[in-house]
Amino acid sequence: MLSAAGLEFVCVEADVDERALEAQFFRDGGRAGDLATMLAKAKALAGGRADPDAHCLGADQALLLGDELLHKANTFDEARARLRELSGRAHVLRSAFALVRGEDVLHVGFDDATLVMRPLDERALDAYLGLCGAEVLGSVGCYQIEGLGANLFERVDGAHSTIMGLPILPLLAVLRGLGLLAF
């Protein structure tokens, strides 16, 4: 998405323990809806420490079913249970980003997309899981909407980039506001 928008960048793996940060976040009273924003900020700050002169972008995403935060399934049985849980219901993907320079947080933002999964019977679950294989264990919702997972949905409200994990239009607006884009 960044390349398609004409941005030049270097990818650097953020050295953060997401599960440890998440556990501390909730011990400190954090809310599920704010987790993606906190993790995006932690990732950006990790990049900022590695290169204090660079503008560093961190991003993260959370899947919320009501007030419940969902995590990736570890097994096919868990994936089947997750899909049953989402079947016929709406859930929210919150995609967050943070932009920093060194230790200075320049902006933190997020965007939500609401996805409504169609009701799935056991035949549909069998077919989907059989076709996708281990791919279902790679995402929290056990789907990749840009692929076969599109068949699971009856409605999607929100930006495609938000669903893919980075709300590109809000990010570009921030970069323009900071004078970091040519137009």
N, C-alpha and C positions, 0 to 999 in steps of 0.2 A: 504494500500500500504506500509506503514511504517513497519507494522508487517511482511508482506510477504517478505520484504527486510531484515528482521532480526534485525530491530532496536527496542530498548526498549525506551519507551516514556510514558509520562503522558500528558493527554489532560487537558488543562486549558482554560476556556472561556476567550477570550480577551475582556476586558472592553473598547470597542471603539464604538463610535457612527458613523457608516460607512457613513450614509447619511450626517451628519454634516461635517465630514472630506472631503467627496466628494464635497460638496458645497464650502467649503473653498479652496479646491484644484483647482476647476475651476475658482473661483474668483481671485486666484493668478496666473491664466494663464496656468494651467495644461492642458495637452492634454489627450483625451480619452484613447489613447493607453498606457498611463503611469499610469492610475488609479489603476489597479490591483497591480502594483509594490508598489505604495505608500501605499495602504491598507495593503498589506502583511507586509511591514515594520512597519506600525503602530501597527499591531497585535503582531508582534514579540517583539517590544519594550515594549508593555503592559505586555507581559509575562516576559520580562527581568526585568522590575521594580518589579514584584511580586516575582521573585527569581533571584537575581543578579548573583548567582554562576552557574546557569543552562544555557545550550545552548538552546535557544528558537527559534522555527520555527514558522513563520507566513506564511499564504498562502491566496491568493484570486484569483478570476477569473473575467474576463470581456468578454462580447460578443460584438463584433464590426461588424457592417454592414456598410462597407465603413469606413467613419470617425465618424459614429454615434454610441454612446454607448447606448445599450439597457438595460432596467431593467425588472424585473419580472412583469408579467401581474397580475392584481388584480382581474379580473373577467374572466368568460368564453368568453364574447364578446371580451375582450382585447386579450385573448389567441388566439382566432380565427383570429383576425386582425394581431397579431404577426406572426402566421403561414402563413397567406397570404403574409405578407411582406417578409418572408424568402423563400417562395415557389419559386423554380426554380433559386435560387440565392446562391452564396457563402457567407459565413460569417466566421469570425475568432474568435476562443476562445483563449484568452491570459491567461495563467496560470502563476502566479508569486509566488515566495517564497522569504523569507528573513530569514537569520539566524543571531541571535544576542547573545551576552552574556552580561547581565546587560544592559548598555546603549551603548555598543560597537557594531556597525553593522559590522559583519564579512563578509557577502556576501548578495547581492540582485541579483536575476536572474529571467528569465522568458523563456517560450517557447510558440510558437503559433501552433495551429492546424487550418487548413482550412476545413470547412465542406460545401459540396454542397448539398442542399436540392433538391429533385426531385420536379417537378411541381405538385402541389396538387389541385385537383378540389374539389368542395363542397361536393361531395359524400365521398371522402377520408378524408376531414376535419371532417365531421360528424362522420364517423366511428372511426377515431382516438380519437377525443374528447370524444365520447361516451364510448370507451373502457378504456381510461385513467382516466377520471373523474378529481377530484381535484388535482391529481398528476401533471397536466400540469401547475398549479399555483406555483409549487415549484422550478421551474428553469427558468432562463432568456429566454431561447429559446423555452420554453413550451414543452420540450422533455427530456427524459432520454435515451440517445443513448444506454445504456446498457440494455434497455428493449424494449418496443414497439416502442419507438422513432427511433430505427434502421431502421424501415420500411419507414421513411421519407426521407432517404438519398440515393443519387446515388454515392457519392464519399466522402471519408474522407482522408485528407492528414495530418498526424501528429501522434504523439505518443498517445497511449491509455491513459497513465497516465496524459498527458497534458489535454486531453479532460475531464478526471475525476476530474481535478482540482489541481494536483500537479505534476510537471514535475520531476518524481522520478530519472531518470538517471542523469540529471544535478545536482540535489541535492546530490545524492550519490557521484558524482565526487568532489563536494565541500567538503563534509564530509571527503572523503579520503585525499584530499589536505590539510585539517586541521589536519590530523592525528587522526580523531575521529572514524575511522573504522579499523577493524583488517586486512582487505585485500581489 
